[in-house]
Amino acid sequence: MEREKLEFDVLFVGAGPANLAGAIHLKKLAQQQGRDIEVCIIEKAESIGAHSLSGAVLDPKALIELMPDFREKGCPIEETDLRDGVFYLTATGQLRLPYTPPYMHNKGCFIISLSKFCAWLATIAEEVGVNIFPGFAGVEALYDEAGRRVIGVRTGDKGVNKDGKQKSTFEPGVDLLANVTVFGEGPKGSLIREVGTKLGIFAGRMPQVFETAVKEVIEIPAASPFLTSPFTVLHTFGYPLGLNTKGGGFLYRMKENRVSLGLVVGLDYEDPVLEPYQEFLRLKKHPLIADIIRDGKVLQQGAKTLAAGGLYTMPQLAVDGALFVGDSASMLNVQRLKGIHTAMKSGMLAAETILTAVGKGDVSAAALGGYRVKVDGSWIRKELHAARNFGQALSQKGIAKFITLGAQFVTGGRGFVDPMNIPDDAATLQAGHFRPPTQVQDLDGKLYLDKLTGVYFSGTKHEEDQPCHLLIPDTEVCVTRCWDTFRSPCTRFCPGQVYEMIQEEGGRRRLKLTPSNCLHCKTCEIKDPFKNIIWSCPEGGGGPNYSIV
Ligand code: SF4
């Protein structure tokens, strides 16, 4: 098929904070040097920010470096007065920690909505001359004839029906060619999986590991006591996950009587019956949280994974013709529960490296390897080094967790063992602990939502008549080994109710998929114990439509 080809100097794949900051920085640096450089960003969401979801407490240090006049330029900030409270929850009570660990202090940080923030960064990027194409999903990396150098990406065809046939609306994808391609697809990107496997960027690293967050923005009554309480930032641990499963809750104050409420669950959990969405509902029903959100209503809901592995899982950052930034490159600081600032900084350091490499006409892995040197010389490395064993400590059970954390605290992150091992998230489920899953009751469709209503509140839409973007290579495994061993955990860990196990006449089981519900969180590809789910990009423009989360 004849495809249109478009050429750029630099192509950024994904319009998250890493790539947006990188593209802005690159254009500004080029302009300062009197150079003209064609920069393009593609994004699979229908609009910029529509697939961006985070806590989100922003440490502004990268933003200040990128744009010291960010306030004058209208940066959307929800809250600047950050006062922290950390609470241990039991099923019915809470205990406020008298001491907040220094890495959890958020003074000087801002609460933002990541979707609003990315939409705003995109307007700045356009002002400095970046070409932005939302609604275009990169589906395939392109290589030179030798198959070693990345030369761009192909965007997905549009107008293909579920049988793979062209509809009257068919539009072939475009080949976007570039001297340098920057992959900032967020956690578990589908192109970085392909490029990484082909070029071996994950070889010798510990496995990439993740956490899944379910989050809502809730409007609470103007008279809510929380709006005058001593805290604007709450973090919780203990109930509902307990001390043997990594994760915890957060509640942040936003503008206009709104709060951002979420639960993060480490995907190294062992219990096949655990359902992150139900745990989120349990957190909402806890008295501490229920009192704050009483008489409120959900405005938006969403779910996303975050890359929680840190320094020891960071892949090779450059190959011939390409760089990897942000969550795609494990830049998140799990100790500080923050990754936007490190993502932005990584994009900016990539931009500086690219400008030099393109100027010299050498975009080999060796020339682009200066990016790793810059990362290692920056505050990203300093932060991630201090947190290098933190996620592993949180994965310890019961009291061992606190002893390990304490040892790391007094040894600058080293602890008893350095490096601590990181298991693959897909390998941690323990077979045979089946019990009927308990569902949270009394959902009202307004403040307490079932999963499907939650999908509605995420604004998720896909073209229905298109090939299924969730590929299951061996459907027999689903109804035999996976059912027998784990009772189909995909039906629980998916926050979009995409997977259902149906019993047909004659007793035969069948896994039924509803891919149009997909929130693009990637939990299924990460946590499936048989690695039998491959997430691929659906037609560009499909997916959630976040605007305030
Ligand atoms: Fe997330 Fe996979 Fe479910 Fe989509 S199908 S919502 S990516 S777990």
Boltz pocket constraint, residues with backbone or C-beta under 6 A from the ligand:
constraints:
  - pocket:
      binder: B
      contacts: [[A, 470], [A, 493], [A, 494], [A, 495], [A, 496], [A, 497], [A, 498], [A, 517], [A, 518], [A, 519], [A, 520], [A, 521], [A, 522], [A, 523], [A, 524], [A, 525], [A, 535]]
      max_distance: 6.0
